[in-house]
Amino acid sequence: MAEPVAVNHFEDEGEAPEILTKTPGLTKDEHESHLPHASVLDLDVEAYVTDFNSRIIGAYAAGTGSHTLPADAGVARSLIPPGTAALRDFSYLALEIPEFIAEKCVGCMSCVTECPDTAILGKAVPEATIRAAIEAAPGDERAFVASQWVRTRKYFEVPERKGLPGAMFGIFVDPTKCKGCAECVEVCHDLGYDALRMVRKDEGTLGRYRTAFTFFRRVGPTPREYINDKALADMMLAEASALLYVGGAGSCMGCGEGTALRMMVAGTGFVHGPQGLGIVAATGCNTVYSSTYPYNPFLVPWINSLFENAPAVAMGVRAKWDQRGWQSKRLWVVGGDGAMYDIGFQSLSRMLASGMDIKVLVLDTQVYSNTGGQASTASFLSQDAKMAAVGSAVPGKVERRKELGLLALMHPDVFVAQTTAAHVNHFYRAILDANSYPGPAVVIAYTTCQPEHGVADDAAARQARLAVDSRAFPLFVHDPRRGAELAKRLSLQGNPDPKEDWTKTPGTDEVVDFVAFARTEGRFARQFDAEGRPSAALLKAQADRLANWRLLQELAHVRGTAG
């Protein structure tokens, strides 16, 4: 894969570029004779990127791209320049947009981390710099711009105690990337801060947000000394890594996959540098919303493969990289249920057995989201999905879920983590440890799929946490570096009440079991009668989840072998 071309998509907009669209009545040959020449076999990549961002993106922005543009030399090479999705505008979506309430913010960065669209960004900048920038802003903008910054203990008081100037912290929403899912508001509310709320979107609101975001870009990046390596969410303050996934992807509102992808790329880029990683993506939702021509949200090398062979393709890429002396570059394979649990499992298993230094991010939605919601071997017992439910006689999946994590860790010397993007520290630690592991590594991330799970757009993090609490999807890390015995290599840290069968809701003592989880999702709705009683099929699913949890407890020596 070629190195990404460094293109700054975050400069202030100047004059609109010329759109070289086809004049009605002009022949194709005549039109193409006036276009910049670009050979398919000898492509000037830098010149191509410049031309693509003006001519191709410009035409699509004008609504003429699908019928006036000639065949493109880059498309002939399956090339979409990096970061073009930064130029995509979603401000027409949704009726509401998040509003930042600065005085309630503590700088936890959860809203920034959990946004699947790179639409909400944070920054910590010395107070003197902010004050000077506000004074330099137009008079009618100063009050609103100033309201977006706050002194927090984390970025102001703590640095002052260390002898650094206190930094002002600000949260800024990019109106061109926000889809209005309200995930950030939900996450902030769940933490008890309520520093965000949804407000009506209109031209006045959009104007203020554009002003604030322009100011945000002009004040410069967060200085490195204000980024705490131990507060892993702070990695999203480092623009060089946080913006490696620029947003503008065509994913559904609140998509759980988008958040996991952003976090993986940011965490890897923070440690290994923007040029230090590449991605082999298996066919699935992630390839559809990440390569919706002409928009590419990645600023890292990225290649699409088929459902069944992405790990095999990665083996070839890894071998070539190593031949070139690029052993330090991190190579990630990304795929969903089909690519990892089902169609591509053979390729994955072969890659794990190879011992090659390749990392895998499994976007586990428990269903074939991209192709219409068919059941997969990752789907839960009793789950309602296409090709699982057969009329009223079979109201859900009758096969038990495949535990890919357990299968993966039984391969020799493979790092395996099962995690969720909602468990921020656990997820980032899994990514960092996978990157440092000298061999194959698999990170399986629970990723909420709103339309197929039957949940709200803002529910990705909430449902992921509930999946863990209910033992539907336990957290674990298997690291061969920890010892020769499985019990030493396997950790259940991060799960609530790890020695118990079920956990309880604090304050109410209500049992959080699989049935409780199922009540919150539309995919299990048919498993409850009019009085809310669970079906026999759902109770069987609950028993399956408990059996899986007890097995993990036993393997980690959290539960005695006698049970």
N, C-alpha and C positions, 0 to 999 in steps of 0.2 A: 504494500500500500504506500502511496506517495505521502510525503510529509504535507501537512496542511499549510496553505498559504496564509500568512498573517494579514488579515484584512480587518481594519477597524470599522465596525458597523455602528459605532456609537458616537460618531462625530455629529455635530449639529448639521441639520439638513440645510443644504444650499439650494441652488436653482434645480428645478426638476430636470433630470437627464432627458436628452432627446430620445424619443421612442421611435425606433426605425421600423415602423409597421408598414405592411404592404399597402400600397395605394390601390384602391379598387380599379380594376381594369388592367393593371400592370401585370405582365406575365411573371411567372416565378423566376425565370432566368434573368429578366431585366431587374427585378427586385434584388436578387442575390448579387448581381454585378456591382451594386452600390454598397454592399456590406463589407465590414472588415474581414479579410481573408483569414481563415483558420483551418489548417490541415488536420485531418483526423489522425494522421500518422506522425505529425510534427506539431504538437500543440504547445504554444507559448502559454503556460498555465497562468502566469501573472496577468498577461494581457487578456486572457480568456475570462478570468474572474472579473476584471474591470468591465469588460464588455457584457458579461452575463448580468452583473448587478445593475447595469443601466438599461440595456436593451431588453433582456429577457424579463427580469423582475419588473422593469418599468411597464412593459406591455401587459403583464398579468395584473399589475396594480391598476392599470387603465381599463381592465376588462376585455382586452383585445388579444391576449396571448394565445388563446386556444385556436384561433382561426386566421391570424395574420402572420405569425412567425414561421420562417422556413425551418427545415431540419437543422438541428444544432450539433456542432462538432463534438461538444462535450457529451451530449446525450448518446451519440454514436459510440462513445467510449464508456457509457454508463457512469458519467461523472456529473455530479451536482456540486458546485463549489462549496467550501465550508462556510457555515454561519449565515447562509442566505435567508434562513427563517427569521433572523433579526429584523429583516425588512418587511415582515408580514404584519398586518394590522388587524387585530381582533377587537378593536374598540367598538365595532358595530354590534358585538354580541352582548347579551344580557342587559337587564334594566338597571342593575345595581353594581357598585364597585366598592371595595373596602376603603374605609376611612381610618386613618391613624389617629389615636388619642394619646398624644405623647406623654402626658403626665402619668398615665397608668403603666407605661412600658418599663420593663426591667432589663431589657436587652438580652433575653434568653435566646433569640434567633430561631425559635421554633416555627414561627410563621414563614420566615424566609426559607428554612429547610424543607418544610412540608409542601410548599407551593410546587405543583407539577409543571408549571409553565414559565418559570424564571420571571414571574410578573411582579414579585415583591422582593426588594433587595434592601439590605441593611448596610450601614456604614458608620464607623467610629473615627472621628477626626478631631484633632486638638481644637479646643474652644476658640483660641485666638484666630485660627484659620477660618472657622465658621463665621465668627463675628465680622471679620474683614470681608468675607464673601457676601454676607447679608448687606453690609453697608454699600457694597459695590453694585448690588442688584437694583433694578428700577424701583422707585418709591412705592408704586402700587403693588409690587410683588413681595415686599419685604415681610409684611405681617404674616402672610400665609407660609412663606418659605421658613421663617423663624419658628413657626408653630410645629414644624416637622422634626425639631431637634429637642433632645431632652438630656439632662444630666442623670446618669444612672450610677448606682454603686459599682457595678461591674466595670464600666468603662471610664468613669470619672474619679470616684473615690479611691478605688484600688490602685490605679496607675499613679495617682498623687502620692499615695503612701510609699510607692516604689521610686519616687523622685521624678516621675514623668508628668508633663502637663496633662491635666484632666481632659478627656475627650468627650465631645458631644456625640450622642448616638441618635441616628435617624432611620426611620423606615419609609421607603418610597415605593409607590405602586406605579408600574409602567402601564399606562392605559392601553397601549397597543398590544400588550401580551396578556392582560388579565381577561379571563373568560367568565368571571363572575361566579365561580363555583362556591365561594365563601369558605373554603377549607381552612384558610388562614384564620378567619374569625372563629370558627369552631375549635381549632387547636388552641388558640389564645384563651377562649372561654373555658375550655376543659382544664387549663392550667390555673384558672381563677384570676387572670389579669384583666381580661376584657379591654385590652388596649386597641382593639379593632372592632369596627361595626360596618355593616353594609349601608350605603346611602344611595339615594336615587342618582342615576347617571343622566346628565344632560350636557348641553354644550358648555355651560358655565363650569360644571364639575370637571369635564374633560380638559377645558382650558387651564384650570388651576393645576390639575395633575400634570399636564404637559410642562407647565412652568416649573413645578416642583421637581420633576424628573430631570429636566434640563439642568437645573441648579445642582441636583444630586451628582450628575455626571461631571460638572465643572469643578467641583471642590477637590477632586483628586481621590485616589484610593485610600483605603484604611492603611495607615502605617503599620509595618510588620510587628512593631513592639506592642501593639494593642490587640494582637491576635493570640489568644491563649491556646497553646497546643494541647493542653489538657481538657479544655472545653471544646469538644470535637465539633460542635455545631458552629464554632467560630471559623471553621474552614470556609464557610460560605461568605465570610468577609473578604477573603482574598480573591479579587476580581479575576486574576489570571487563571484561577481554577474554577471559581463559581460560575463564570460565564463561558466555560467550555461547552456547556449546553445552553444555547442562547435563548431558548424559548421559541415561540412561533410554530411549534409542532401541531399537527392536526389531531391530537388526542382528544378524547372525550373530556368534558368538564370534570375536574377533580380526579382524573385518572391516577390510580395508585402506581401504575407502571412508570409514569413520567417522573414521579418523586424518587422512586428507587434508582432510575437511570441517572437523574441529576446528582444524587448523592454519591453514587458509585464513581461517576466521572469527576466530580469535585474532590472527593477524598483521594482518588488516585492521582489526579493532577496536582493537588496540594503538596503531596510528598515527592512525586516523581517529575513534576514539571509539566507544562502544557504540551511539550513535545514527547512526553514520556509514556504515552499509552496509545493503543489502537483498539478497534472493536471489530469483531466478526459477528454480525447479527443474523440470526436465523429468521426465516420468513415467519411473520406473525404480526400482531398489532404494532409492535415496536418498529418494524420496518415500514409499515404503511404510514404511520403518522410521522416518521422520521425521514421519509423520502417522498413526500407528496410534492411532485414536481411543480414549481422549481425551488422548493423550500427544503433546506437541510439545516436542522438545529444544532449540529455538532461542529465544533472547531477542532476535532481530532480525526485522524484517519478512520474511516468507517466503510465497511463493505457488507453487502447483503449476500446471504447464501440461502440455500433451500432449507425446508423443514428438517430434512433427514441428515444433512452432512456438515452443519456449521462447525462442530468440533474437529472434523477431519480437515476442513479448509484451514482452520486455525493451526493444526499441526503443520501444514505446509507453510503457512505464514511464519510460524515460530522457527521452523527450520531455516527459512531464508533470512530472517532477522538475525538469528544466531550466526549464520554464515557471514553476515555483514558486520558482526561484532556488536550487535544491538541487544546483548543479553539483559541489560538493565531496563529496557522498555517493557512495560506491562502490557500483555495481550489478554483482552477479555472477550469471551464468547457470551452473547446475550440471546436468550430464547425463552419461550413460554412452554405451556403444557405439551403441545405437539412436538416441539423441537427437542425437549429434554425428557419428558416422561414417556412419550409414546413413539412417534415416528422416528425421532432421532436418538432414542436411548442407546441403540447399538453403537452409534458413532460416539456418543458421550462416554460409554463404558470403555470403548477402545482407547479414547484419549486419556481417560483416567489411568488405565493400565500402562500407558506408554511412559509415565513418569515425567512427561514434558512440562515445562514451566508455563502453563496456560491456566487462566482463571475463568470461571463460568458464573454468570449471574442468571439464575433461573427466576423468571417473572411468573410466579405461581398464582394464577387466577382461578384454578380449579375448574376450568372450562375452556373450550376453544372459542375465545372471545372474537377473534378476527373473522372467523368463517360462519358465525351465526349462533354461537352458544351451544355447540354440541358438548356432550359429556366427554371427559377424558379420564385416564386412570388416576389423575389427581383429584377428581371430583369426589365429594363425600357420599357416603351411603345416604340414600333417601333424597339426595339433591335433585331438584327438578331442572332438567336440561333437555335440549333436543337430543333425540336418540337414547334417552334414559327413561322418560315417561311414556307409557303405552296405555292411553285411555285412563280409565278409572281402576283397572286391575293392577297396573304397575305404576304407582304415582311418583316414582323417583328411581334413582340409580340403585341397583341391587348388588353391585360389586363393591368390595371394600377398596378404600383408597390405597394406592401404591405409596410407600414411604421412600421417596427417592433419596432422602438424606441418609437413611439406614443402609440402603443399597450402595450409595457412594462411599460411605466410610468403611465398608467391607472390602473396598479395593485397597491394595497395598499403599500405605503412606500417602493418603489423600487428606487434605484439610477440608473440612465440611462445616458449614454454619447454616443454621436455620434461623431466620430473623425477619423483622419487618421494618419498614421505614419509619413507622410510628415510634419504635423503640430506638431513638436517635443514636444514643451512645453505643448500644449493642450493635446496630447496623454498621456504623462507621468503624467500630473496632473490628468487626468481621471483615470489612473491606480492607482495612489497613493490615490486619494479620494475614489475610489471604494474599495480599500483594507481597508481603515479606516472606511468605512460605516458599521454600525452594523446590517447588514441584506443583502438581495439579491441585487446584483448589476450587471448591463449589460453594457458592453462597445462594441459598434458596430463600427468596424473599416473598412473603405473603403480600400479594398486590390486589387490592380491592378493585373489582370491575363493576362499576355502578349499574350499568344496564343489565348485566347477567346475574349479579347478586341481588338485584332488586332493592337498592339502597339509594339514599339521597346523594346529590353531587358533592356535598360537604362531609361525607361520612367515611372517607378513605382511612384516615388515621384512627377514628373511633372504632371502626369495625375491625381493623387490624389488631388493636389493643384487646378488643373483646375476643377475637379468635385465639389470642394467646391466653387470656385469663380463663377461658372456657375449656382449655386443653384441646381445642380443635386444631391448633397449630402451635405446638410448644416451641419455645426458643431452645437452641442448644448450639454448642461449639465443640467440634472434634478436632483437636490439634495434636498430631503425632509427635510434635516436639516436647510435649509435656511428660512423656514417659512411655514405657513399653506396655503397660497394662491399660486396657480399655477404660477402666474406671478413672485413671489418671488423665487420660486424653479427652474424656467426655465431660463437659460441664453443662449443667442446667441453670446456671446463674442467669438471673433476669426474669425467671418465671415466678409468679406469686405463690407463696406457700409450697415450695418445691417438695416437701415431705408428705403433703396431703394429697388425697384424691382430687378434691375440688377446692377452689378458693371461695371466699365469701365477700360480699360487698361490704366495705367498711361502714359501720354505723347501722346497718340494717340486718346483717348476718344472713342475707339472702344468698343461697348457693348459686354460684356462677358455673353452670354446667353446659353441656353442649345444647341441651334443649333451650336454655336461656339465650344462648347465642342464636339459635335457629329462629327464635321468635322475632328477631330484629331484621330478618332478611327475607325478601320476597321469594327467593328460590326454595324456601322450605314452607311456604304458606299452605300448600296443599296437605301438609303433614299435621295440621291442627284442625280439630272439628269446630263446630259452632261455639262450643263452650271453652275452646282453647286447649283442649286435652291433646297431648301428642299421640301420634299414631304408633303402632307397633314397629313400623319401619324406622321411625325417628328414634325410638327407644333403642333399637338395634344399632343405629348409628352412634348413639351416645355410648353404648357399651363398647363399640369399636374404638372410639376416641379414648375412653378410659383405659382400655387394654393397651393401646399404643403408648399412653402416658406412663402406665405402670412398667412397661418394658423399658422405656427410657430411664425411669427411676432406678430400675434394677441394674441396667447397664452402667449407670453412673454411680452405683452404690449409694443412692439416696434412699432406696427401698431395699430392705433385706430380701434375700432370695426366698424366704418363707412367705413373703407377701404381707 
